[in-house]
Amino acid sequence: MMLKRAQGFTLIELLVVIIIISTLGAVLLDRVLFYQEAAEKAAMEQLAGTLRSALHLQIADRFLKGKTADIAALGQDNPMNWLAEQPANYVGERFGPAPGEVEKGNWYYDLKHRQLVYVVARGSHFMPDQAGRKEVRYAVRLVYAHKETQAGRENADKQEVNGVILAVTEPYRWF
């Protein structure tokens, strides 16, 4: 008579299956975290693009109303005020907040430096700035054009605002 072998997994087979599943789980978790960070970066850059569009609308509005002299005043504005509706992760204006005062993943306007700041939440691929902060800072910058004199030479004393841009104040590297 032949003995029938019991049906089921051996201990070694069970360990192999557990190792395979945990390895796949770790890879999946790593990819999920990577894509969450990539999505955060895309959302931040999308809002910056929206603010740039809003800036162009502000400039066009002043041109249409004949208030070109008011364009320079945009350099002192909080860019979030140009939006019809502010994003849910905008926490308002702060005067030089201390590190950690604004939660990660939020925007704020720094009144001290006149900069719009995004505090990075998932920054494992983000290079901190010179101060060691994981933040992206934007500022409204005026672009000047020199008026030319009748002789065709530039006169540095007579500058007029040629445009306004929303620029990153310190280049960042994310990925």
C-alpha positions as a Markdown table, in Angstrom:
| # | Residue | x | y | z |
|---|---|---|---|---|
| 1 | Met | 0.0 | 0.0 | 0.0 |
| 2 | Met | 1.1 | 3.4 | -0.9 |
| 3 | Leu | 0.9 | 6.2 | 1.7 |
| 4 | Lys | -1.0 | 9.2 | 0.5 |
| 5 | Arg | 0.8 | 12.4 | 1.0 |
| 6 | Ala | -1.2 | 15.1 | 2.8 |
| 7 | Gln | -2.4 | 17.9 | 0.6 |
| 8 | Gly | -1.3 | 21.5 | 1.4 |
| 9 | Phe | 1.7 | 23.8 | 1.6 |
| 10 | Thr | 4.9 | 22.9 | 3.2 |
| 11 | Leu | 6.6 | 25.4 | 5.5 |
| 12 | Ile | 9.2 | 26.2 | 2.8 |
| 13 | Glu | 6.5 | 26.8 | 0.2 |
| 14 | Leu | 4.6 | 29.1 | 2.6 |
| 15 | Leu | 7.8 | 31.1 | 3.3 |
| 16 | Val | 8.5 | 31.5 | -0.4 |
| 17 | Val | 5.0 | 32.8 | -1.0 |
| 18 | Ile | 5.3 | 35.3 | 1.9 |
| 19 | Ile | 8.6 | 36.6 | 0.7 |
| 20 | Ile | 7.3 | 37.1 | -2.8 |
| 21 | Ile | 4.2 | 38.9 | -1.6 |
| 22 | Ser | 6.1 | 41.1 | 0.8 |
| 23 | Thr | 8.6 | 42.0 | -2.0 |
| 24 | Leu | 5.8 | 42.9 | -4.3 |
| 25 | Gly | 4.1 | 44.9 | -1.6 |
| 26 | Ala | 7.3 | 46.9 | -0.9 |
| 27 | Val | 7.8 | 47.7 | -4.6 |
| 28 | Leu | 4.1 | 48.7 | -4.9 |
| 29 | Leu | 4.4 | 51.0 | -1.8 |
| 30 | Asp | 7.6 | 52.6 | -3.2 |
| 31 | Arg | 5.8 | 53.3 | -6.5 |
| 32 | Val | 2.7 | 54.7 | -4.8 |
| 33 | Leu | 4.8 | 57.1 | -2.7 |
| 34 | Phe | 6.8 | 58.1 | -5.8 |
| 35 | Tyr | 3.6 | 58.9 | -7.7 |
| 36 | Gln | 2.1 | 60.7 | -4.8 |
| 37 | Glu | 5.2 | 63.0 | -4.7 |
| 38 | Ala | 5.0 | 63.5 | -8.5 |
| 39 | Ala | 1.4 | 64.4 | -8.2 |
| 40 | Glu | 2.2 | 66.9 | -5.5 |
| 41 | Lys | 4.8 | 68.5 | -7.7 |
| 42 | Ala | 2.4 | 68.6 | -10.6 |
| 43 | Ala | -0.3 | 70.2 | -8.5 |
| 44 | Met | 2.1 | 72.9 | -7.2 |
| 45 | Glu | 3.3 | 73.7 | -10.7 |
| 46 | Gln | -0.3 | 73.7 | -12.0 |
| 47 | Leu | -1.3 | 76.3 | -9.4 |
| 48 | Ala | 1.8 | 78.4 | -10.3 |
| 49 | Gly | 0.7 | 78.3 | -14.0 |
| 50 | Thr | -2.8 | 79.4 | -13.0 |
| 51 | Leu | -1.4 | 82.3 | -11.0 |
| 52 | Arg | 0.7 | 83.3 | -14.1 |
| 53 | Ser | -2.5 | 83.3 | -16.2 |
| 54 | Ala | -4.2 | 85.4 | -13.5 |
| 55 | Leu | -1.3 | 87.8 | -13.6 |
| 56 | His | -1.7 | 88.2 | -17.4 |
| 57 | Leu | -5.4 | 88.9 | -16.9 |
| 58 | Gln | -4.6 | 91.5 | -14.3 |
| 59 | Ile | -2.2 | 93.2 | -16.8 |
| 60 | Ala | -4.7 | 93.0 | -19.6 |
| 61 | Asp | -7.4 | 94.5 | -17.3 |
| 62 | Arg | -5.2 | 97.5 | -16.5 |
| 63 | Phe | -4.3 | 98.0 | -20.2 |
| 64 | Leu | -8.0 | 98.0 | -21.2 |
| 65 | Lys | -8.9 | 100.4 | -18.4 |
| 66 | Gly | -6.0 | 102.7 | -19.5 |
| 67 | Lys | -4.3 | 102.3 | -16.1 |
| 68 | Thr | -0.9 | 101.2 | -17.3 |
| 69 | Ala | 0.8 | 103.2 | -14.5 |
| 70 | Asp | -0.9 | 100.7 | -12.1 |
| 71 | Ile | 0.9 | 97.7 | -13.5 |
| 72 | Ala | 3.9 | 98.3 | -11.4 |
| 73 | Ala | 1.7 | 98.0 | -8.3 |
| 74 | Leu | 1.2 | 94.3 | -9.1 |
| 75 | Gly | 4.7 | 93.8 | -7.8 |
| 76 | Gln | 3.4 | 94.4 | -4.3 |
| 77 | Asp | 0.3 | 92.2 | -4.6 |
| 78 | Asn | -0.3 | 88.8 | -3.1 |
| 79 | Pro | -0.8 | 86.6 | -6.2 |
| 80 | Met | -3.5 | 84.6 | -4.4 |
| 81 | Asn | -5.7 | 87.7 | -4.5 |
| 82 | Trp | -5.9 | 87.5 | -8.2 |
| 83 | Leu | -7.8 | 84.3 | -8.1 |
| 84 | Ala | -11.6 | 84.2 | -8.0 |
| 85 | Glu | -11.4 | 81.3 | -5.5 |
| 86 | Gln | -8.3 | 80.5 | -3.4 |
| 87 | Pro | -7.2 | 76.9 | -3.2 |
| 88 | Ala | -8.1 | 74.9 | -0.1 |
| 89 | Asn | -4.5 | 74.5 | 0.9 |
| 90 | Tyr | -3.8 | 78.2 | 1.0 |
| 91 | Val | -3.5 | 79.3 | 4.7 |
| 92 | Gly | -3.3 | 83.0 | 4.2 |
| 93 | Glu | -0.7 | 85.7 | 4.8 |
| 94 | Arg | 2.0 | 85.3 | 7.4 |
| 95 | Phe | 4.8 | 87.7 | 8.5 |
| 96 | Gly | 8.0 | 85.6 | 8.3 |
| 97 | Pro | 6.6 | 82.4 | 9.9 |
| 98 | Ala | 8.9 | 80.2 | 11.9 |
| 99 | Pro | 9.9 | 76.8 | 10.4 |
| 100 | Gly | 7.1 | 74.3 | 11.0 |
| 101 | Glu | 4.5 | 77.0 | 11.7 |
| 102 | Val | 2.8 | 76.3 | 8.3 |
| 103 | Glu | 1.9 | 72.6 | 7.8 |
| 104 | Lys | 3.4 | 70.7 | 4.9 |
| 105 | Gly | 1.5 | 70.7 | 1.7 |
| 106 | Asn | 0.2 | 74.3 | 2.1 |
| 107 | Trp | 0.7 | 77.6 | 0.5 |
| 108 | Tyr | 1.1 | 80.9 | 2.3 |
| 109 | Tyr | 2.1 | 84.5 | 1.4 |
| 110 | Asp | 5.2 | 85.7 | 3.3 |
| 111 | Leu | 4.5 | 89.4 | 4.0 |
| 112 | Lys | 8.1 | 90.0 | 5.2 |
| 113 | His | 9.7 | 88.9 | 1.9 |
| 114 | Arg | 6.7 | 89.5 | -0.3 |
| 115 | Gln | 6.8 | 85.9 | -1.6 |
| 116 | Leu | 4.3 | 83.2 | -2.2 |
| 117 | Val | 5.6 | 80.0 | -0.6 |
| 118 | Tyr | 4.7 | 76.3 | -1.0 |
| 119 | Val | 5.8 | 74.0 | 1.8 |
| 120 | Val | 6.6 | 70.6 | 0.3 |
| 121 | Ala | 4.9 | 67.7 | 2.0 |
| 122 | Arg | 6.4 | 64.7 | 0.2 |
| 123 | Gly | 9.9 | 65.8 | -0.5 |
| 124 | Ser | 12.1 | 62.7 | -0.6 |
| 125 | His | 13.2 | 63.7 | -4.1 |
| 126 | Phe | 13.3 | 67.5 | -3.4 |
| 127 | Met | 16.6 | 69.3 | -2.8 |
| 128 | Pro | 16.3 | 71.8 | 0.1 |
| 129 | Asp | 17.2 | 75.4 | -0.5 |
| 130 | Gln | 20.3 | 77.1 | 0.9 |
| 131 | Ala | 18.6 | 77.6 | 4.3 |
| 132 | Gly | 17.7 | 73.9 | 4.4 |
| 133 | Arg | 14.0 | 74.5 | 3.9 |
| 134 | Lys | 11.8 | 72.3 | 1.6 |
| 135 | Glu | 9.9 | 75.2 | 0.1 |
| 136 | Val | 9.3 | 76.6 | -3.3 |
| 137 | Arg | 9.2 | 80.4 | -3.2 |
| 138 | Tyr | 7.6 | 82.6 | -5.9 |
| 139 | Ala | 7.8 | 86.4 | -6.2 |
| 140 | Val | 6.2 | 88.9 | -8.6 |
| 141 | Arg | 9.0 | 90.6 | -10.5 |
| 142 | Leu | 8.8 | 93.7 | -12.6 |
| 143 | Val | 10.5 | 93.7 | -16.0 |
| 144 | Tyr | 11.9 | 97.0 | -17.0 |
| 145 | Ala | 12.6 | 98.5 | -20.4 |
| 146 | His | 14.8 | 101.4 | -21.0 |
| 147 | Lys | 13.3 | 104.4 | -22.8 |
| 148 | Glu | 15.5 | 105.5 | -25.7 |
| 149 | Thr | 16.4 | 109.1 | -26.2 |
| 150 | Gln | 16.1 | 110.9 | -29.5 |
| 151 | Ala | 19.7 | 110.1 | -30.3 |
| 152 | Gly | 18.9 | 106.4 | -30.0 |
| 153 | Arg | 20.9 | 105.8 | -26.9 |
| 154 | Glu | 19.5 | 104.1 | -23.8 |
| 155 | Asn | 19.0 | 106.3 | -20.8 |
| 156 | Ala | 19.3 | 104.3 | -17.6 |
| 157 | Asp | 17.5 | 107.0 | -15.6 |
| 158 | Lys | 14.2 | 106.6 | -17.5 |
| 159 | Gln | 12.9 | 103.1 | -16.9 |
| 160 | Glu | 9.4 | 102.0 | -17.5 |
| 161 | Val | 7.7 | 98.7 | -16.6 |
| 162 | Asn | 7.7 | 96.5 | -19.6 |
| 163 | Gly | 6.1 | 93.6 | -18.0 |
| 164 | Val | 5.4 | 91.6 | -14.8 |
| 165 | Ile | 6.3 | 87.9 | -14.2 |
| 166 | Leu | 5.7 | 85.4 | -11.4 |
| 167 | Ala | 9.2 | 83.9 | -10.9 |
| 168 | Val | 10.8 | 81.3 | -8.7 |
| 169 | Thr | 13.0 | 83.2 | -6.3 |
| 170 | Glu | 15.5 | 80.4 | -5.8 |
| 171 | Pro | 15.8 | 77.6 | -8.4 |
| 172 | Tyr | 14.7 | 74.2 | -7.0 |
| 173 | Arg | 15.3 | 70.6 | -8.0 |
| 174 | Trp | 12.5 | 68.2 | -7.6 |
| 175 | Phe | 13.3 | 64.8 | -9.2 |
